[in-house]
């Protein structure tokens, strides 16, 4: 008798487990009208690449999304284009000019040293940016004219990096003054001598 009760209890346990874990069909629900924004048909990356393609002739790829500054960096054949997005990081706002030009950077190496940069004031209200290229030997960059800030950077390819910093203000101090250090901590450029 105890075997029958044990087998019955085991069967009931298996049935309960199957009942709770078996998928159940759901009845279709009526769509609700919502005040939330609609999801765009294309991603932000695709929309930015479409704009870069239209403006600069091609778009190779998006190199970096920075949600802290709402900046996106896109690559075309001729250079790197900084793009400003909205605060929710869902839509293109504007290109930041001038773009970082590959050829110009290579041609001006003797004159400029291991880095180049641009400063764009008033990209929009309370937003300015300093950005540029750096070679591999520029391991640390300090922006002396902005309180010794160290910018963000990311690798592009073959001895080439992009460095940038965004400011929540209308204007950065001009001329931009920087100091550049190598891997051993030696100054290879700067001490406030180069001006923008």
N, C-alpha and C positions, 0 to 999 in steps of 0.2 A: 504494500500500500504506500509506503514512504517513497518507493521508486517512482510510482505514478504521480505523486504530488510533486516530487522534485522535477520530473520531466515536464509536467504541466506548468510549473513555475518558470522553468527555463524557457519554454515556448512562449509564455506570456511576456517574459523579459525581452525576447527577441522581437516579438510583435511590437512592443512599446518602442524599442529602439528604432525599428524600421519606420514606424509611424512618425516619430519626431524628425528623422533625418531624410525621409522621402520628399522629393520635390512635389509641390502642389501647383496646379494651374491657377493663375491669377486672373481675375476678371478684368477686362480692359476698363481703364478709367477715362473719364472725359478730360481732355486737355483744359488746363486752367489758364486764364489770362493773367499774366504776371506783369508787375511794373519793373521787374529786373531787366537789365540790358540783354539784348540778344547776343548769342555767340556768333562772332564773325565767321564767314565762310572760309577765310584763309587765316593762317597764323600770322602773328606779328612779324616773324622772320620772313615769311613770303612777301608780305606787304612792303617791308623795308627793302628787300631785294628788288621788288618791282620798281620802287621809286629810284633806287640806285641805278638800276638798268636804264630807266628812262632819262635820268640826269647825266650819267657818266658813261653810258654805252655798254656796260656789263656789270655783273655782280657775281663774284666768285663764291663768297660765303660770308656768313656772319661770324666774326671772331669772338665777340664777347658781349654778353648782356650784363650790365651792372645795375641791379635794382636799387642800390643805395643812392646813385646819382641820376637814375633814369637815362643812362647813356647806353647806346648800342654802337659797336664799331663794326662796320662792314668793309669788306675788301673788294676792290675792283682791280683791273689790270694795272691801272696807273697809281693806285695808292689806297690809303685807309681813310674812310669817311666816318667821322663821328656823327651820330644821329641822336637827337633828343626825343624821348617818348613822353607820354603823359604820366601823371603820378601813379596811376594804377598799372602802368607798364603794359597797356593793352593797345595803344595806338601811336602811330607816327606823328610827331609834331613838326620837326624841322631838321634840316641838315645844318651842321656847324661848319662854317667855312673859315679859313681855307682847309682843304683836305691835306693829309700828309702824303706828299708826292714822293714815290720811290726814286724816280730818276733825279729829281732835284736833290734829294738827300745824298745820293751817290756822287753826284757831280760837285757838291760843295763840301766834301769831307775835309779838304785841306784848310778851308777858311773857317769852318764851324767847329771842328773838333769832334768828339765822340757822340754828341747829342745835337738835336735841333728842337725847336719848340715854337709854338704859337700861343698867344693869349687872346681870348675872345671875351670881351666885356659885354654885359647886357645881352647875352644870348636870349634871355627872357628876364622878366622882372625878378630880381634877387637870385640870379644864376649867371655865373661866369665860369670859365674853364681855361686851364693851361694844359696843353698837350703837345706831344712831340715824339720823335724817334730817338732811340739810343742803340748804340752798338753793344756787343757782349762785354767789352772791357769796362763799360759804365755800370758798375755793380750797385752803387748807391747814389741817388740823386737827392739833393736837398734844395728846396726852393727857399733861399735866404730872404728874399723880399716879401715873403708871406709868412714870416715867423718860423722859419726853418722846418717847413712841412716836407715830409717824404711822400712823393706821389705813388699811386698805384702803377703797376706795370704788368704787361703780359707779352708772351713770346709770339712773334709772327713767324719767322723762319730765318735760317742761315745768318746768324749774327745780327738779327734785327728784332728790336723790342719796341712796343709802344708804351709810353708812360703818360699819365694824365692825373689831374686832380680837379674836382669840381668845387666851387665855392658858392655858398648861399649868400651872395651879395652882388650888387650891381657892377662893381669894378674891382679888379685886382690891381695891385701896385705895379706901375710901369716906371722904369724898365724892370723886367723880370730879371732877378739875379739868382744864379744857381751855383752850387758847388757839386762836382762830380768826383766820386771816389772809385778806385779800382778794387779788386778782390783783397788786396793787402791793406786797404784803408788809406792809401796814398791819394792825394788830390791829383787828378789828371786833367781837371778843367775847373775854372771858376775862381773862387775867392772874390766873387762879386765883380770880376772884370768884364764879363761879356754882358752887353745890354741888348734888349729886344728893340 
